[in-house]
Amino acid sequence: MVQDPKTVVVVGTGYVGLPAALLMARVGHKVIGVDINENIVKAINEGVMHIKEDELQAILDEPRVRANLTAQTTPTEADIFFIAVPSPLDERKKIADLSMVISATEALVPHLKAGNLVVLESTVPPLTCREVLTPILEKSGLKVGENLYLAHCPERILPGNVFHEIVHNDRIIGADDETSRRLATEIYATFVEGELLQTDDVTAEFCKLVENTYRDINIALANELNAVAETLGINGVDAFKLSNRHPRVNVLTPGIGVGGHCIPIDPWFIKEVDPINSRMIMTARQVNQEMPARTAAKIRKAVRNVNAPKLVLIGASYKPNVEDTRESPANEIVELLIEDGYDVSHYDPLVDSMRYDSLESAVTDADALVVLVGHTVVLDEIAANRSAIEDAMRTPIILTF
Ligand SMILES: NC(=O)c1ccc[n+]([C@@H]2O[C@H](COP(=O)([O-])OP(=O)(O)OC[C@H]3O[C@@H](n4cnc5c(N)ncnc54)[C@H](O)[C@@H]3O)[C@@H](O)[C@H]2O)c1
């Protein structure tokens, strides 16, 4: 238990904000989760976890957490404010849509007092703390760096392993002044076991984008090299395994595209601040954006000799073993095939509204079973029941990506 418990408001109780709120409540801080979504507020107050993550429901069930965590739809006075609201891409302008970050920050203004700390966890383009948040926060009459403190601490959790990562990952604590850095480090030190790495706010904002851009470019490289291997008529993945025996090479696994809330979006925030120096970044984005169309083309080719093929597509999440469907390339592939006029059934055993009874029943009379997202439970079921699944199909074409 912390020696000096704080009152902490966490604005935005989704994938990022709620786990942090739970862990702070668990160590003894008084935490008020604030969310504009009334259903989420109700669920938290009733002790129901709305995010499917191992261990988080168990933490919410702990009596100390239930006692220290409440939720409401508007902010209130506190010592520390966390902002963890979405910062999506404005699809038309291809720049960050900061409207939710701005409205969440504006909502804090009437509640700010001298000595408060505001921590932005949302991913944002560099300079957002200085040029967007600071002017809003100073409408309170307080001055950032003098009697109001502001830090940016980007989140780098892996959906599917949130609890472990939020505690054990090293964290970047970025602020323009020493006191903000110290205060932010103190609150994170109460629930993070990873190292707390201090820097300035702009570097912290940039680091988060660097991390996801690095991932995007390396995935694009794997996708592009795999396409070259296909042109050569060889197996790219086998080639990568051999190449990766070089001590300084690690080609990633090619796939159907890049999805989720972070990797396909954050590279655009770099382009937003420096388009001239984002050429490789944007080429990688383009390669990854083409993957759903390329995958749809492979599926069409596989069923080209079947009359009026019936397709069963498995997987709607953006990667294996999670239920998060945001920016999912699998869904884009399904849409492309539906537009083509194929008879498509689409399931995902991890997504509530998309479950099947068994793969064997789902593929009855189908001409192709296409695994777009390789959830372990799906691959295990195919491995265990392959011949029964094939027997249930009209044409036993099975593709896994
Ligand atoms: N999900 C991840 O794995 C991940 C990882 C690292 C960083 N991030 C970043 O963290 C931020 C939050 O992402 P998330 O995945 O938690 O989003 P989320 O959609 O799961 O949760 C955000 C919550 O904020 C609420 N909200 C929106 N506007 C609000 C407002 N004005 N006041 C109060 N609540 C408001 C929404 O109702 C929602 O419940 C984003 O910037 C994202 O890029 C996410």
The ligand as a Tripos MOL2 file, in Angstrom:
@<TRIPOS>MOLECULE
LIG
   44    48     1     0     0
SMALL
NO_CHARGES

@<TRIPOS>ATOM
      1 N1         -5.2800    0.1020  -26.9400 N.am      1 LIG1
      2 C1         -3.9630    0.0620  -26.9410 C.2       1 LIG1
      3 O1         -3.3950   -1.0050  -26.9950 O.2       1 LIG1
      4 C2         -3.1300    1.3290  -26.8490 C.ar      1 LIG1
      5 C3         -1.7700    1.1850  -26.6130 C.ar      1 LIG1
      6 C4         -0.9960    2.3240  -26.4820 C.ar      1 LIG1
      7 C5         -1.5850    3.5750  -26.6230 C.ar      1 LIG1
      8 N2         -2.8960    3.6960  -26.8750 N.ar      1 LIG1
      9 C6         -3.4510    5.0500  -26.9750 C.3       1 LIG1
     10 O2         -4.1800    5.3180  -25.7810 O.3       1 LIG1
     11 C7         -5.3030    6.1670  -26.0560 C.3       1 LIG1
     12 C8         -6.5780    5.5080  -25.5800 C.3       1 LIG1
     13 O3         -6.7570    4.3100  -26.2950 O.3       1 LIG1
     14 P1         -7.7050    3.1340  -25.7980 P.3       1 LIG1
     15 O4         -7.3320    1.9390  -26.5960 O.co2     1 LIG1
     16 O5         -7.6990    3.0470  -24.3110 O.co2     1 LIG1
     17 O6         -9.1180    3.6860  -26.2720 O.3       1 LIG1
     18 P2        -10.5590    3.0980  -25.8450 P.3       1 LIG1
     19 O7        -11.4700    3.4540  -26.9440 O.co2     1 LIG1
     20 O8        -10.4420    1.6860  -25.3980 O.co2     1 LIG1
     21 O9        -10.9310    3.9310  -24.5390 O.3       1 LIG1
     22 C9        -11.0560    5.3110  -24.5480 C.3       1 LIG1
     23 C10       -12.2270    5.6850  -23.6520 C.3       1 LIG1
     24 O10       -12.2950    7.1160  -23.6150 O.3       1 LIG1
     25 C11       -13.6660    7.4920  -23.5480 C.3       1 LIG1
     26 N3        -13.7660    8.8890  -23.9440 N.ar      1 LIG1
     27 C12       -13.7040    9.4540  -25.1650 C.ar      1 LIG1
     28 N4        -13.7800   10.7970  -25.0590 N.ar      1 LIG1
     29 C13       -13.8880   11.0890  -23.7500 C.ar      1 LIG1
     30 C14       -13.9990   12.2920  -23.0190 C.ar      1 LIG1
     31 N5        -13.9770   13.4740  -23.6180 N.pl3     1 LIG1
     32 N6        -14.1100   12.2130  -21.6780 N.ar      1 LIG1
     33 C15       -14.1230   11.0150  -21.0570 C.ar      1 LIG1
     34 N7        -14.0180    9.8360  -21.6950 N.ar      1 LIG1
     35 C16       -13.8920    9.8720  -23.0300 C.ar      1 LIG1
     36 C17       -14.3440    6.5070  -24.4660 C.3       1 LIG1
     37 O11       -15.7220    6.4030  -24.1620 O.3       1 LIG1
     38 C18       -13.5710    5.2090  -24.1780 C.3       1 LIG1
     39 O12       -14.1960    4.4260  -23.1750 O.3       1 LIG1
     40 C19        -5.2440    6.4360  -27.5560 C.3       1 LIG1
     41 O13        -4.5270    7.6140  -27.7860 O.3       1 LIG1
     42 C20        -4.4470    5.2560  -28.0870 C.3       1 LIG1
     43 O14        -3.7960    5.5620  -29.2930 O.3       1 LIG1
     44 C21        -3.6950    2.5910  -26.9670 C.ar      1 LIG1
@<TRIPOS>BOND
     1     1     2 1
     2     2     3 2
     3     2     4 1
     4     4     5 ar
     5     4    44 ar
     6     5     6 ar
     7     6     7 ar
     8     7     8 ar
     9     8     9 1
    10     8    44 ar
    11     9    10 1
    12     9    42 1
    13    10    11 1
    14    11    12 1
    15    11    40 1
    16    12    13 1
    17    13    14 1
    18    14    15 2
    19    14    16 1
    20    14    17 1
    21    17    18 1
    22    18    19 2
    23    18    20 1
    24    18    21 1
    25    21    22 1
    26    22    23 1
    27    23    24 1
    28    23    38 1
    29    24    25 1
    30    25    26 1
    31    25    36 1
    32    26    27 ar
    33    26    35 ar
    34    27    28 ar
    35    28    29 ar
    36    29    30 ar
    37    29    35 ar
    38    30    31 1
    39    30    32 ar
    40    32    33 ar
    41    33    34 ar
    42    34    35 ar
    43    36    37 1
    44    36    38 1
    45    38    39 1
    46    40    41 1
    47    40    42 1
    48    42    43 1
@<TRIPOS>SUBSTRUCTURE
     1 LIG1         1 GROUP 0 **** ****
